Amino acid sequence: MWWMVLPAFGADLLLSSSDPKPTGLSSSDAVAWLDYSECAAQVLDLPEDAVPPVQIEAVRLAFASTGGALDRRIAAVAVGLQLLGEGEEPAGLPGITSWDWTETWFQVTVSSQHLAQVPMTNLVPPTWPLSMEGGRLAVWICPADPDLVGEWPVDRETGRVSGLVASRSLPGDGSYLWTEGTLQPLSALGVEGGWWVQAVATDARAVEEEALALSGISPALAHLGEVVELQLTGSAFDEDLSAWIGGLAIAGLSLVDEVTLTGRSPSGLPIGLHDVTLTTPWGEEALLAGAFEVVAAAVEDSGTADGGGTLDTAADGRGTAGDGGAAPPAAEEGCACASGRAGPGVGAAALLLAALAGRRRRHIPGRRGTLPWRDSFQ
């Protein structure tokens, strides 16, 4: 196998106030039902080994219901990102005036067993991952406008509600609630622990990527005009590959796995040694020089007996061994020959990549009035 190191955004990072995902709510955890005038904020630090710029690709959050009663329901949340300096904490009114990544609504499934993931890349409205050069990240999570999408799932008869999870297993540092016009730490509200919020990111570290390589072809020989079943071996194979022998396409190319391709040799190859080539739509190439040979077609020998007479292959007495008898007429003999036509060359398909340029921020009206904190933690 061949490996190469490419500079790319591909090294996975996780910005988190704790390690693994939650395995379910415990009786000591709290679920916060937020009013439209309220927002949760969680501050996350870059890992020490992160190499800027860091791209924030997605946000994960624990959105659950008390006792699991409302699990599998769909809820709408609004997410915004705010860049902070080293040691800086979020402050001020939440909204697009203080956020570096425009507030966008997402649908999440209420679950007591896993984290919901919301992407930072969207087509409508168009948004792109947020780039960080350093410092800290504040993730803001708010209810979406209930007049447009409805409020978070609530069972008013039983008093069950759904919302963000504040877990006692998490450190409380960096966990805030915007309520009654101020941003307060959860600890100041008498809540132990913090919001279960994470950010999924990549950075500019060089990552190892397996390079396309071609190591063998079997069989490596065919007669002139003959079509043989082929197996190509190598590494980093995928369904986008094209394969060629001497400039003619290998027919019926099929991906078996990442190291094996199968196909049929072209019948129009001339006698001689030919290069075997793999190509990708974006111009990458793997080559085995002179790896496939075409030889002359085999011809059957009519046979000659001792003494110069021809063998009586037809057993009809017209050709006798050792007496100089004549061979059968050519018209009566089998013709041992082979023929073939050159197949048309197949051009490699071109891939057109469209680059999205610019970024348009969506205007979000100011959040309306303040409402009391109702049945916040159950």
C-alpha positions in Angstrom: 0.0 0.0 0.0 1.0 3.6 -0.7 0.3 6.5 1.6 0.6 10.2 1.2 0.1 13.2 3.5 -2.2 15.9 2.2 -3.0 19.2 3.9 -6.7 19.1 4.3 -9.5 19.9 6.7 -10.0 16.3 7.8 -8.6 15.9 11.3 -11.6 15.4 13.6 -12.0 17.6 16.7 -14.5 17.6 19.4 -15.1 20.7 21.5 -16.8 19.5 24.6 -17.2 20.2 28.3 -17.0 16.4 28.9 -16.0 13.2 27.1 -18.5 10.8 25.9 -22.2 11.2 24.9 -24.9 10.7 27.5 -26.1 7.2 28.1 -29.5 8.3 29.3 -30.9 10.6 31.9 -30.5 10.0 35.5 -32.8 11.0 38.3 -30.4 13.8 39.3 -30.3 15.4 35.8 -32.5 18.3 34.9 -34.5 19.1 31.8 -35.1 22.8 31.1 -38.1 24.0 29.1 -37.1 27.4 27.7 -39.6 30.2 26.9 -39.1 32.1 23.7 -37.4 35.0 25.5 -34.8 32.6 27.0 -31.6 31.0 25.7 -29.0 28.6 26.9 -25.3 29.3 26.3 -22.4 26.8 26.7 -18.8 27.9 26.4 -16.4 25.4 24.7 -12.6 25.5 24.5 -10.5 24.4 21.6 -8.4 21.2 22.3 -4.8 22.0 23.0 -3.6 20.1 19.9 -5.9 22.0 17.5 -4.2 23.6 14.6 -6.1 26.7 13.4 -8.0 27.6 11.4 -10.7 25.3 12.9 -14.0 24.8 11.1 -17.1 24.3 13.3 -19.1 21.7 11.3 -21.9 20.8 13.6 -23.3 21.1 17.1 -24.5 18.3 19.3 -27.0 18.8 22.2 -28.9 16.6 24.6 -32.6 17.4 24.0 -34.7 15.1 26.1 -38.0 14.9 28.1 -38.7 14.3 31.7 -39.0 10.6 32.3 -38.8 9.9 28.5 -42.5 10.5 28.2 -42.1 12.7 25.1 -39.3 10.9 23.4 -39.4 10.5 19.6 -41.3 13.8 19.3 -40.0 16.5 16.9 -39.0 19.9 18.3 -37.5 23.0 16.7 -34.5 24.8 18.1 -32.5 27.9 17.0 -28.7 27.7 17.2 -26.2 30.5 17.0 -22.4 30.6 17.5 -20.3 33.3 19.1 -16.5 33.6 19.0 -14.8 34.6 22.2 -11.3 35.5 23.2 -9.1 33.4 25.5 -10.7 33.3 28.9 -13.7 35.4 27.7 -17.2 34.6 28.7 -20.4 35.4 26.7 -22.1 38.7 27.6 -24.8 41.0 26.2 -28.1 40.4 24.5 -28.2 37.2 22.4 -29.0 37.6 18.7 -27.4 38.2 15.4 -25.8 41.4 16.5 -23.5 39.5 18.8 -23.3 36.1 17.1 -20.7 35.2 14.5 -22.8 32.4 12.9 -26.4 33.5 12.0 -29.2 32.1 14.1 -30.8 29.2 12.2 -33.7 26.9 13.1 -33.3 23.1 13.2 -35.6 20.2 13.8 -34.4 17.7 16.4 -35.8 14.5 17.8 -36.4 14.4 21.5 -34.5 11.5 23.0 -33.2 10.5 26.4 -30.6 8.2 24.9 -28.4 10.2 22.5 -27.2 13.6 21.3 -29.0 15.3 18.5 -26.6 16.7 15.8 -27.4 19.9 13.8 -25.2 20.8 10.9 -23.6 24.2 10.4 -23.9 23.8 6.6 -27.3 24.5 5.1 -28.7 25.1 1.6 -31.7 27.2 2.7 -30.9 29.6 4.1 -27.3 29.3 2.9 -24.9 28.9 5.8 -21.3 27.7 6.0 -19.1 26.3 8.8 -17.7 28.9 11.2 -14.0 29.3 11.1 -12.0 29.9 14.3 -8.4 31.0 14.6 -8.3 30.5 18.4 -10.0 31.5 21.6 -13.3 30.0 22.8 -16.7 29.2 21.3 -20.1 30.0 22.8 -23.0 27.9 21.5 -26.4 29.5 22.0 -29.5 27.4 21.9 -33.0 29.0 22.0 -36.6 27.9 21.3 -37.8 28.7 17.8 -40.6 31.2 17.3 -43.7 29.3 18.7 -46.0 31.3 16.4 -44.3 29.8 13.4 -43.3 26.3 14.5 -45.0 25.7 17.8 -43.5 25.3 21.2 -41.4 22.5 22.5 -43.3 19.3 23.2 -45.3 19.6 26.4 -47.9 17.3 28.0 -49.9 19.7 30.1 -52.1 17.0 31.6 -49.2 15.2 33.2 -46.8 18.2 33.5 -44.2 16.4 31.3 -42.0 18.7 29.3 -39.0 18.5 26.9 -36.0 20.6 26.7 -32.2 20.9 27.1 -30.5 18.6 29.5 -28.4 20.0 32.4 -26.4 17.1 33.8 -24.8 16.9 37.2 -22.1 14.7 35.6 -20.8 17.8 33.7 -18.8 20.7 35.2 -20.9 23.9 35.6 -18.2 26.3 34.4 -19.3 27.9 31.1 -23.0 27.0 31.4 -25.3 30.0 31.3 -29.0 30.9 30.9 -30.3 34.1 29.4 -33.4 34.8 31.4 -35.2 38.0 32.6 -32.9 40.1 30.5 -29.6 38.9 32.0 -27.1 36.1 31.4 -26.6 34.1 34.6 -24.5 31.0 35.3 -26.6 27.9 36.0 -25.0 27.7 39.4 -26.5 31.1 40.3 -29.9 29.6 39.6 -29.3 26.7 42.0 -28.7 24.1 39.2 -25.8 21.7 39.5 -23.8 20.7 36.4 -23.9 22.1 32.9 -25.5 21.9 29.5 -24.7 18.8 27.5 -23.5 20.6 24.4 -20.6 19.7 22.0 -19.2 21.1 18.8 -17.9 18.9 16.0 -15.0 20.4 14.0 -12.0 19.8 11.8 -8.7 21.7 11.7 -5.8 22.3 9.4 -3.6 19.4 10.5 -2.2 17.2 7.8 -4.1 14.0 7.6 -3.0 10.7 6.1 -5.0 9.6 3.1 -4.5 6.4 1.2 -3.4 7.2 -2.3 -4.7 5.6 -5.5 -2.4 2.8 -6.5 -2.4 -0.1 -9.0 -0.2 -3.1 -8.1 -1.3 -5.9 -10.4 -3.4 -7.2 -13.2 -4.4 -10.9 -13.8 -4.2 -12.4 -16.3 -1.5 -10.3 -17.8 -1.6 -11.8 -21.3 -4.2 -12.3 -24.1 -4.1 -13.4 -27.8 -4.7 -11.0 -30.6 -8.5 -10.3 -30.7 -9.2 -12.2 -27.5 -11.3 -10.9 -24.6 -10.3 -12.1 -21.2 -11.8 -11.5 -17.7 -9.5 -9.3 -15.7 -8.9 -8.6 -12.0 -7.0 -5.5 -11.0 -5.5 -5.1 -7.5 -4.3 -2.0 -5.7 -5.5 0.5 -3.1 -8.0 3.3 -2.6 -10.4 2.0 -5.3 -13.9 3.5 -5.6 -16.8 3.6 -8.0 -15.6 6.8 -9.8 -12.6 5.1 -11.4 -12.0 4.5 -15.1 -9.6 1.8 -16.3 -7.6 1.6 -19.5 -5.2 -0.8 -21.3 -3.2 0.8 -24.1 -5.6 3.7 -24.3 -8.7 1.5 -24.7 -11.3 1.3 -21.9 -11.7 -1.9 -19.9 -15.3 -2.9 -20.4 -17.7 -3.9 -17.6 -15.5 -2.4 -14.9 -16.9 -3.3 -11.5 -15.8 -2.4 -7.9 -15.4 -5.5 -5.7 -13.9 -3.6 -2.7 -11.3 -0.9 -2.0 -8.5 -3.1 -3.4 -10.1 -5.1 -6.2 -11.7 -4.2 -9.6 -12.9 -6.6 -12.3 -13.6 -6.1 -16.0 -13.0 -7.4 -19.5 -10.0 -6.6 -21.7 -10.6 -4.6 -25.0 -10.4 -6.8 -28.1 -8.8 -4.2 -30.3 -5.3 -4.1 -28.8 -2.4 -4.7 -31.1 0.4 -7.2 -30.5 2.9 -5.9 -27.9 3.1 -4.6 -24.3 0.5 -2.1 -23.1 0.3 0.2 -20.1 -2.6 -0.3 -17.6 -4.0 2.9 -16.2 -6.6 3.9 -13.6 -7.9 7.5 -13.6 -10.3 9.5 -11.5 -12.7 12.3 -12.7 -10.4 14.9 -10.9 -7.2 13.9 -12.7 -5.5 11.4 -10.3 -3.8 8.5 -12.1 -2.2 5.2 -11.2 -0.1 3.4 -13.9 1.4 0.0 -14.4 3.8 0.4 -17.4 3.9 -2.5 -19.9 1.9 -4.7 -17.6 -0.4 -6.3 -20.2 0.8 -8.2 -23.3 -1.0 -9.2 -26.5 0.6 -12.1 -28.5 -0.2 -13.6 -31.9 -3.2 -15.8 -32.2 -2.5 -19.6 -31.8 -2.5 -21.7 -35.0 -3.2 -25.5 -34.9 -0.4 -27.8 -36.4 -1.8 -30.2 -39.1 1.0 -32.6 -38.1 3.6 -34.5 -40.2 4.5 -38.2 -39.9 8.0 -39.6 -40.2 9.0 -40.0 -43.9 7.4 -36.8 -45.1 3.8 -38.1 -45.5 1.0 -36.3 -44.0 -1.1 -37.8 -41.2 -4.5 -39.2 -42.2 -6.5 -37.0 -39.7 -9.8 -37.7 -41.4 -9.2 -41.5 -41.4 -10.3 -41.7 -45.0 -7.1 -43.2 -46.5 -6.3 -40.1 -48.6 -3.3 -39.3 -46.5 -0.9 -42.1 -45.3 2.0 -42.0 -43.0 5.4 -42.7 -44.6 4.3 -43.1 -48.2 4.3 -39.5 -49.4 0.6 -39.3 -49.6 -1.0 -36.0 -50.3 -2.6 -33.9 -47.7 -6.3 -33.3 -47.8 -7.4 -30.2 -49.8 -7.3 -27.0 -47.9 -11.1 -26.6 -48.3 -11.6 -29.8 -46.3 -9.3 -28.8 -43.4 -10.4 -26.9 -40.3 -9.2 -23.3 -40.3 -7.4 -22.5 -37.1 -7.6 -18.7 -37.0 -8.8 -15.8 -34.9 -10.1 -12.4 -35.7 -11.1 -9.3 -33.7 -12.3 -5.7 -34.1 -11.0 -2.7 -32.3 -13.6 -1.4 -29.9 -14.2 2.3 -29.8 -12.2 4.3 -27.2 -14.1 5.6 -24.3 -13.3 9.1 -23.1 -13.0 9.8 -19.4 -16.0 11.6 -17.9 -15.4 15.2 -16.7 -16.6 16.4 -13.4 -17.7 20.0 -13.1 -17.3 21.5 -9.6 -19.3 24.6 -8.7 -17.9 26.8 -6.0 -20.2 28.7 -3.8 -18.9 32.2 -3.2 -19.7 34.7 -0.6 -21.9 34.4 2.4 -25.3 36.1 3.0 -26.5 36.6 6.5 -30.2 36.1 7.1 -31.9 38.9 9.0 -33.6 37.6 12.2 -35.9 40.1 13.9 -35.2 40.9 17.5 -36.4 38.4 20.0 -39.7 39.5 21.4 -40.4 40.5 25.1 -39.5 38.7 28.2 -41.6 35.9 29.7 -41.3 34.3 33.1 -39.3 31.2 33.5 -42.0 28.5 33.7 -41.5 25.0 35.0 -37.9 25.2 33.9 -36.3 22.3 35.6 -38.4 19.2 36.5 
